[in-house]
Amino acid sequence: MKNYFFEISEDLREKTDEELVALALKDPQVYASIMERYEEKLLRYIMRISVNSKEDAEDVLQDVFLSAYKNLNDFDQDLKFSSWIYRIAHNKVISHFRKVSARPRVMTYEGDSNILNILASNEDIARDLDKKFTAKEVYEILNELEDKYREILVLKFLEEKDYKEISDILEKPMGTIATLINRAKKQFREKAREREKRLKR
Protein backbone atom coordinates (compact mmCIF):
# COMPACT_ATOMS: atom_id res chain seq x y z
CA MET A 1 0.00 0.00 0.00
CA LYS A 2 2.98 2.30 0.45
CA ASN A 3 2.32 4.95 -2.16
CA TYR A 4 2.86 8.22 -0.31
CA PHE A 5 2.50 11.39 -2.31
CA PHE A 6 5.50 13.24 -0.88
CA GLU A 7 8.85 12.47 0.67
CA ILE A 8 8.55 12.04 4.44
CA SER A 9 11.35 13.85 6.23
CA GLU A 10 13.23 12.52 9.24
CA ASP A 11 12.05 15.58 11.13
CA LEU A 12 8.44 14.44 10.71
CA ARG A 13 9.31 10.89 11.71
CA GLU A 14 10.60 12.22 15.04
CA LYS A 15 7.37 14.06 15.86
CA THR A 16 4.86 12.65 18.33
CA ASP A 17 1.49 11.47 17.02
CA GLU A 18 -0.21 14.51 18.49
CA GLU A 19 2.30 16.86 16.86
CA LEU A 20 1.70 15.18 13.51
CA VAL A 21 -2.07 15.59 13.91
CA ALA A 22 -1.66 19.32 14.56
CA LEU A 23 0.61 19.68 11.52
CA ALA A 24 -1.67 17.57 9.30
CA LEU A 25 -4.61 19.84 10.11
CA LYS A 26 -2.60 22.72 8.61
CA ASP A 27 -0.92 20.76 5.81
CA PRO A 28 -2.78 17.66 4.56
CA GLN A 29 0.42 16.23 3.04
CA VAL A 30 1.75 15.61 6.56
CA TYR A 31 -0.98 12.97 6.97
CA ALA A 32 1.26 10.64 4.95
CA SER A 33 3.57 10.53 7.98
CA ILE A 34 0.71 9.21 10.13
CA MET A 35 -0.14 6.64 7.46
CA GLU A 36 3.46 5.47 7.28
CA ARG A 37 3.67 5.17 11.07
CA TYR A 38 0.48 3.14 11.45
CA GLU A 39 0.16 1.20 8.20
CA GLU A 40 2.01 -1.94 9.30
CA LYS A 41 0.59 -1.95 12.84
CA LEU A 42 -3.02 -1.49 11.77
CA LEU A 43 -2.81 -3.96 8.90
CA ARG A 44 -1.47 -6.59 11.30
CA TYR A 45 -4.19 -5.77 13.87
CA ILE A 46 -6.97 -5.95 11.26
CA MET A 47 -5.70 -9.32 10.03
CA ARG A 48 -5.33 -10.63 13.58
CA ILE A 49 -8.93 -9.89 14.47
CA SER A 50 -10.16 -12.03 11.64
CA VAL A 51 -10.22 -10.52 8.19
CA ASN A 52 -10.19 -13.21 5.52
CA SER A 53 -7.22 -12.14 3.46
CA LYS A 54 -4.54 -9.51 3.16
CA GLU A 55 -6.50 -7.97 0.30
CA ASP A 56 -9.57 -7.62 2.53
CA ALA A 57 -7.43 -6.18 5.30
CA GLU A 58 -5.89 -3.61 2.97
CA ASP A 59 -9.37 -2.51 1.85
CA VAL A 60 -10.39 -2.03 5.48
CA LEU A 61 -7.14 -0.20 6.21
CA GLN A 62 -7.82 2.28 3.40
CA ASP A 63 -11.24 2.94 4.94
CA VAL A 64 -9.58 3.45 8.34
CA PHE A 65 -7.12 6.03 7.04
CA LEU A 66 -9.82 7.84 5.04
CA SER A 67 -12.18 7.97 8.02
CA ALA A 68 -9.41 9.09 10.39
CA TYR A 69 -8.42 11.87 7.98
CA LYS A 70 -12.00 13.08 7.56
CA ASN A 71 -12.42 13.17 11.35
CA LEU A 72 -9.01 14.52 12.29
CA ASN A 73 -10.58 17.74 13.55
CA ASP A 74 -12.62 15.66 16.00
CA PHE A 75 -9.63 13.78 17.44
CA ASP A 76 -10.20 13.59 21.20
CA GLN A 77 -7.09 15.04 22.86
CA ASP A 78 -7.95 13.10 26.01
CA LEU A 79 -7.11 9.89 24.14
CA LYS A 80 -3.81 8.62 22.87
CA PHE A 81 -3.86 8.97 19.10
CA SER A 82 -3.00 5.29 18.80
CA SER A 83 -6.12 4.37 20.81
CA TRP A 84 -8.24 6.68 18.67
CA ILE A 85 -7.10 5.22 15.35
CA TYR A 86 -7.29 1.63 16.69
CA ARG A 87 -10.88 2.38 17.71
CA ILE A 88 -11.64 3.44 14.15
CA ALA A 89 -10.01 0.23 12.88
CA HIS A 90 -12.06 -1.86 15.32
CA ASN A 91 -15.29 -0.21 14.15
CA LYS A 92 -14.37 -0.56 10.46
CA VAL A 93 -13.71 -4.28 10.91
CA ILE A 94 -17.15 -4.74 12.49
CA SER A 95 -18.75 -2.75 9.65
CA HIS A 96 -16.85 -4.77 7.05
CA PHE A 97 -18.00 -8.07 8.52
CA ARG A 98 -21.63 -6.99 8.46
CA LYS A 99 -21.26 -6.59 4.70
CA VAL A 100 -19.59 -9.96 4.17
CA SER A 101 -21.23 -11.95 6.95
CA ALA A 102 -21.89 -14.92 4.68
CA ARG A 103 -18.20 -15.46 4.03
CA PRO A 104 -16.00 -17.64 6.26
CA ARG A 105 -13.81 -15.74 8.70
CA VAL A 106 -10.42 -17.26 9.37
CA MET A 107 -7.49 -15.56 11.04
CA THR A 108 -4.11 -15.68 9.39
CA TYR A 109 -1.00 -16.76 11.27
CA GLU A 110 1.43 -16.18 8.40
CA GLY A 111 4.39 -14.17 9.64
CA ASP A 112 3.04 -14.13 13.17
CA SER A 113 4.74 -17.20 14.61
CA ASN A 114 5.79 -15.42 17.82
CA ILE A 115 2.16 -15.79 18.93
CA LEU A 116 3.15 -19.15 20.42
CA ASN A 117 5.59 -17.58 22.85
CA ILE A 118 3.35 -14.62 23.63
CA LEU A 119 0.02 -16.32 24.13
CA ALA A 120 0.61 -19.96 24.90
CA SER A 121 3.28 -19.21 27.51
CA ASN A 122 1.01 -16.92 29.52
CA GLU A 123 0.51 -18.62 32.88
CA ASP A 124 -3.22 -17.95 33.08
CA ILE A 125 -3.77 -19.29 29.58
CA ALA A 126 -1.38 -22.25 29.63
CA ARG A 127 -2.40 -23.42 33.11
CA ASP A 128 -3.47 -27.08 33.27
CA LEU A 129 -2.61 -27.69 29.62
CA ASP A 130 -0.46 -30.75 28.95
CA LYS A 131 0.23 -30.08 25.30
CA LYS A 132 2.51 -27.34 23.97
CA PHE A 133 0.72 -25.94 20.95
CA THR A 134 2.32 -24.74 17.75
CA ALA A 135 1.65 -21.20 16.47
CA LYS A 136 -0.72 -22.62 13.86
CA GLU A 137 -2.65 -24.54 16.53
CA VAL A 138 -2.87 -21.46 18.76
CA TYR A 139 -4.44 -19.53 15.90
CA GLU A 140 -6.85 -22.38 15.22
CA ILE A 141 -7.92 -22.23 18.87
CA LEU A 142 -8.32 -18.45 18.62
CA ASN A 143 -10.54 -18.98 15.58
CA GLU A 144 -12.91 -21.01 17.74
CA LEU A 145 -13.37 -18.21 20.30
CA GLU A 146 -16.23 -15.74 20.31
CA ASP A 147 -15.24 -12.57 18.45
CA LYS A 148 -15.15 -10.40 21.57
CA TYR A 149 -12.83 -12.81 23.36
CA ARG A 150 -10.55 -13.27 20.37
CA GLU A 151 -10.11 -9.52 19.95
CA ILE A 152 -9.50 -8.83 23.63
CA LEU A 153 -6.67 -11.43 23.66
CA VAL A 154 -5.20 -9.94 20.50
CA LEU A 155 -5.24 -6.44 21.99
CA LYS A 156 -3.80 -7.48 25.35
CA PHE A 157 -1.18 -10.05 24.39
CA LEU A 158 -0.32 -9.41 20.74
CA GLU A 159 -0.85 -5.67 20.34
CA GLU A 160 0.42 -5.25 23.92
CA LYS A 161 -2.17 -2.63 24.85
CA ASP A 162 -2.75 -1.79 28.51
CA TYR A 163 -6.18 -1.81 30.14
CA LYS A 164 -6.72 1.93 29.61
CA GLU A 165 -5.89 1.69 25.90
CA ILE A 166 -8.16 -1.33 25.42
CA SER A 167 -10.90 0.51 27.29
CA ASP A 168 -10.53 3.48 24.93
CA ILE A 169 -10.39 1.32 21.79
CA LEU A 170 -13.44 -0.79 22.65
CA GLU A 171 -15.25 2.02 24.47
CA LYS A 172 -15.92 -0.11 27.53
CA PRO A 173 -15.12 0.54 31.22
CA MET A 174 -11.81 -0.85 32.49
CA GLY A 175 -13.67 -3.14 34.90
CA THR A 176 -15.47 -4.67 31.92
CA ILE A 177 -12.15 -5.07 30.09
CA ALA A 178 -10.69 -6.97 33.04
CA THR A 179 -13.73 -9.28 33.11
CA LEU A 180 -13.54 -9.87 29.35
CA ILE A 181 -9.83 -10.73 29.52
CA ASN A 182 -10.44 -13.26 32.31
CA ARG A 183 -13.35 -14.83 30.43
CA ALA A 184 -11.31 -14.91 27.22
CA LYS A 185 -8.44 -16.72 28.97
CA LYS A 186 -10.93 -19.21 30.40
CA GLN A 187 -12.53 -19.85 27.00
CA PHE A 188 -9.09 -20.26 25.39
CA ARG A 189 -8.13 -22.87 28.02
CA GLU A 190 -11.44 -24.71 27.51
CA LYS A 191 -11.00 -24.82 23.73
CA ALA A 192 -7.38 -25.93 24.15
CA ARG A 193 -8.38 -28.73 26.54
CA GLU A 194 -11.06 -29.89 24.10
CA ARG A 195 -8.37 -30.04 21.41
CA GLU A 196 -6.10 -32.05 23.73
CA LYS A 197 -8.88 -34.58 24.34
CA ARG A 198 -9.56 -34.94 20.61
CA LEU A 199 -5.87 -35.59 19.95
CA LYS A 200 -5.72 -38.27 22.67
CA ARG A 201 -8.55 -40.32 21.17
Protein Blocks (a to p, Z undefined) as FASTA:
>chain_A
ZZcfbdcdfklmmpcfklmmmmmmmmmmlmmmmmmmmmmmmmmmmmmnopablmlmmmmm
mmmmmmmmmmmmmocfkbcfklmmmmmmmmmmmmmmmmmmmpccdddfehilmmmmmmmm
pmklmgopabdcdfklmmmmmmmpcfklmmmmmmmmmnopafklmmmmnopafklmmmmm
mmmmmmmmmmmmmmmmmmmZZ
